[in-house]
Amino acid sequence: MLNIAVTGAAGRMGGFLIKAVTEAEGLSLAAAVERDGHAMIGQDAGLAAGCGELGVAISADLEQALAGADILIDFTFPEVTLANAAICEKLGKKMVIGSTGFTPQQRDELERLTPGIAVLLAPNMSVGVNACFKLLKEAAQILGDGFDVEIVELHHNKKKDAPSGTAVRMGEVVAAALGRDYNQVANYHREGMCGERSHDEIGMQTVRGGDIVGEHTVYFIGMGERIEITHRAMSREMFSRGAARACQWLAGKSAGMYDMQDVLGLR
Ligand code: NAD
């Protein structure tokens, strides 16, 4: 049995993650952690997640929580994840990270902080989105430079980062397949007399509102034809099921950085 700790236990994803851990074969919830001072500290994690009493109280002490855990699932924020990564490295615990919004510097920092543990970092744990990454690579390779690429993502009105980590990853996948550097070609802003679209740019557009779980469309726009590859998330459950699957896969892995493409054998 793999013992799992979950940080961000009372967050939008936290409850789904706790439920997914209790439902997944070979996984057991060892600890649930929230930020110091959170109103849910001390409550039973299972009751808070709506999946029945589990006898695991939500705590604010990650080090203590990790004592009985093999893997930490962390869906919080980049700053919190980096602090937690340093603790996991110190205690030799593996990590499955779903937090999004890492800057390139924070991403490097994460690798620097965790040389001795296995870390799986994925901005989107859904099987469907990861299949889309593969489809996008193939589409970009087939279509080549003849099509303009634009990416539009929609999320709920509480999302803090933009564009989504998934949209950025989609942009990176397409840019790499076209031999471009995403950071050079991503265009996040058009306003006023901004001029014609440059050939190489990848437009990144963001929509925020209501309770949209997450939608991503990549447009390949050519002369007289257009291809759209869309993923729509209808519930958060498939993210948490993906995280549980990632834990099962990560169990046997040695130190290094992995993502869902590794878990699904899509590389
Ligand atoms: P949320 O704000 O509802 O939850 C985050 C939780 O983290 C909050 O409850 C907060 O109190 C808690 N937290 C803050 N500091 C903490 C600390 N030091 N220790 C423990 N807990 C702490 O956000 P959410 O919608 O659940 O999303 C969380 C993250 O997961 C975001 O970055 C989001 O973009 C990402 N996300 C990723 C995927 C994926 O598949 N990778 C899917 C959905 C969301």
Boltz pocket constraint, residues with backbone or C-beta under 6 A from the ligand:
constraints:
  - pocket:
      binder: B
      contacts: [[A, 7], [A, 8], [A, 9], [A, 10], [A, 11], [A, 12], [A, 13], [A, 14], [A, 33], [A, 34], [A, 35], [A, 36], [A, 38], [A, 75], [A, 76], [A, 77], [A, 80], [A, 97], [A, 98], [A, 99], [A, 100], [A, 101], [A, 122], [A, 123], [A, 124], [A, 125], [A, 126], [A, 239]]
      max_distance: 6.0
